[in-house]
Amino acid sequence: MTGIQSLIHGLSRDMPVLIAGPTASGKSALALEIAARQGGVIVNADASQVYACWRIVTARPSADEEALAPHRLYGHVSAQTAYSAGHWLREVTPLLQGEGRPIIVGGTGLYFSALTRGLADIPATPAAIRARGDALSLPDLLAALDAPTKARIDTANRMRVQRAWEVLTATGRSLSSWQDDTGAPEVPETQAHCIVFDAPKDWLSARIARRFDQMIAAGALEEARAVLPDYDPTLPAHRAIGAPELIAHLQGRISLDAARDQAVIATRQFAKRQRTWFRSKMRNWQAFSPQ
């Protein structure tokens, strides 16, 4: 019996399955295999894959893959629409008791944390405050944050740091203070099969490089060209890894080879941050080696 077969054999068909892991580690393939063998609805938990403007660049499931099992919360949000962990949690909650056992898969640790540990009901950030945050540097944003908040977020992830700054600026309360008032989780870890991919660095790095080359071959550059007229680097949707690099090439600022190399480096750095998050926040999850 293979590792995947053994893993699936141990899953109860009556419990939700949560699959977290770094980019390019094979999470979506496992979700499809579980759905094929046991049934279920595959639900996206990746912040970049919610956006309609990207399929290839964000490695969303292909149309053929989506035909193999029900898929939800993929590519359903426009690039100009604000979308947060709170939006995702509100959308995923009805799916927990919907058409079938949910198989929730993705690489956004904050989504899984919101699902299994609860999420503070923080008011929406006014546009004027978000614009102020956009104009600040990462060190300036970090300097404004309290130590407990900095200890809980990925301080190398500008989007997470700016979100914490926005919460503090808009509400007068730190993100950590809001989180301390969090309500009950929708799916406690004890009531789900929680799986986290433990992907070795060298193995994953090679897959990241191969996958980006496959993206280019599949039409990622054409996808970026379609976005180019409306490209706005301040939009979270347009900051999807690989997108700024391809846009820079289309704007004539760098060669395609340079865009490819920069995107691969950025993806590897992102995967490193993901692995750090998972090892810190998901120590009790079942580790799965994809090798």
Phi, psi and omega in degrees: 000128180287170179300318179293316180298318180295320179298310183294323180301330182272002182269133172282137179287351184262357183245143174301151176244127177248126182236111178247156178171164180291162180302143176070014183271350178102019182299314184296324178296320177295317179301317178296321180295319177296316180297321181293323184273326187236353186081172179135170180248124181275125185240131183286135173229045178235123187296331180278331185280358176283342189274135184291335187286344182236130165240305184291312185299325181263005179060036172298153175306143179288168178299322178296319179292321179295336179285345183277339181199156176298135177236137181228150177066032174250129172058034185251004184240134177286155183298332184275356183269130177294135182214126185231180175300327178294318176299315181298316182297320178294326180281327183281333185303313178296335182285345181290335179238030187263232191282350181179172180301123182285137172244099189264121190224138178169182183244008181267100184301325181297326178297314180294323177297317178298322183289317188262346182234354181094164183221133179294144181273075184274134178299154179297148180277128176299147183300324182295322179290321177299320179297321176297318179296322179300329185275350182269153176280162177301315177300323179294318178297314181297322183299334183276348187272152176281158183299316179300321178293315180298330180287341185259347184245165174279103186287353175268352182263104185302320183299318179291320180294316180295323177300316179296320178297317180298318179299313180297316183291320184282326188250344184078004178238143180288157177300321179297323178294317176299317182296328179294341178261019184295143178278188183291146180285154176287322181225092176301148182303330181287349182249022179211159169277112184252113185241132177233130180287128175255090187260120178300143186303307184295319179298315182290321180300318179295319179295322179299314180296315179297319183294322180293322175299321177294324177298315179299315180296330183275352177115021181298325181293321178294324178296317178294324179297325178292330180277334189313314182299333182250012187298131179221106185295349178275347180280131176306323180299322184273001175260010176307137184302131184101328182293308180301325181291317179292322177297318179300322177294315181295333178277001177081015184270334178216161178284165178295322178298319178293320178298318179298312182295318180294321179293320179296317178298314180298321180292319178296321178295320177297317179298323177298316178296321178298313180300320178298316179299310185298319181291332179277316189262343187236041182295334182269358180280157179285118180281137178232126178267120184279356182291000000 
